[in-house]
Amino acid sequence: MLTLTELKTLLATPQRIVITTHHKPDGDAMGSSLGLYGYLIQKGHHVRVITPTDYPTFLHWMPNNGDVIIFTDEQEKAARLVDEASLIFCLDFNTLSRINELGELVRAAGAKKIMIDHHLDPEDFDDYRHWDINACAAAQLVYDFIVNQLQDGELINKDVASCLYTGIMTDSGSFRFSSATSEVYRIAANLIDLGADQSKIHELVYDNSSENRLRFLGYCLSNKLEVIREYNTAIISVTKEELAQYHSITGDTEGVVNYALSINGIRLAALIIERPDKVKLSVRSTGDFPANEICKKYFNGGGHRNAAGGAAEKPLNDVVNEFKSILAEYKEQLIA
């Protein structure tokens, strides 16, 4: 493993750097990646952000978004950049399977790999690790990395601050999750002082839906929401035909599961979606209920205690029924 001193020495001279993050990147994935990008280019490094897949259009406003390479669109170029890199920063994920086909390219690359992440159970592929499961967001850890480890806080300009604020805001549920500690608020306040326009950022992320997305959300809540009071659980399941009916694009399903969780008395909520290759689950919970345990144990996934995900290669109805069958195992926790 690299020491911090050795990493600082490497970063003291121009490097060829790749920043990557998990597939279907969310606000924290893109905010931390583009925030770190904005910092590193000020240091004179040659930097590119490579995402495994596309990501929501409501994140495209972020500074330097135009420099992002989407692996599925430019595989040869991305592969060349990974091969030529001297440093690869892996943000908001800690297992190479989370970046799909890009993962094996990163694993085989001769570059030093730096992981900055807040998820459980990291895989051993990195050379330097800035990891804390208590952090509310990878963007919080990027801030800490720049300010406290590299002692370069003066290079957090308006662009960097805006990106990092976006990551912290989105992954903390607009500062309502328990992970939004007083330290997180102090970081957010500093980012605002450094130029992040919190009101505008919130508007760009949350008040930027297409008509199709709102109609899809209405359809889900009116027709697809199933509340199982016996287990204080709510489920929304969506077929691929229903996604097509509402012309769903990347980002349109983000946050839908939170509406199910917001019902009075609900402790566990799941959004179960039929995708072309498999069925995907987004699971949310309140309090100390372990959403990540269900995803890890039954659906080849994982995540945080209150926000996790998984997948299954079964028909949608089978996955929904399996999820329901699991609830009895957790009844005491769900009705406590």
Buried (B, 14 or more C-beta within 10 A) or exposed (E): EBEEEEBBEBBEEEBBBBBBBBBBBBBBBBBBBBBBBBBBBBBEBBBBBBBBBBBBEBBEBBBBBEEBBBBBEEBEEBBEBBEBBBBBBBBBBBBBEBBBEBBEBBEEBEBBBBBBBBBBEBBEBBBBBBBBBEBBBBBBBBBBBBBEBBEBEEBBBBBBBBBBBBBBBBBBBBBEBEBBBEEBEEBBEBBBEBBBBBEEBBEBBBEBBBEBBEBBBEBBEEEBBEBBEEBBBBBBBBBBEBBEEBEBBBBBBBBBBBBBBEBEEBBBBBBBBBEEEBBBBBBBBBEEBBBBBBBBBBBBBBBBBBBBBBBBEBEBEEBBEBBBEBBEEBEEBBEE
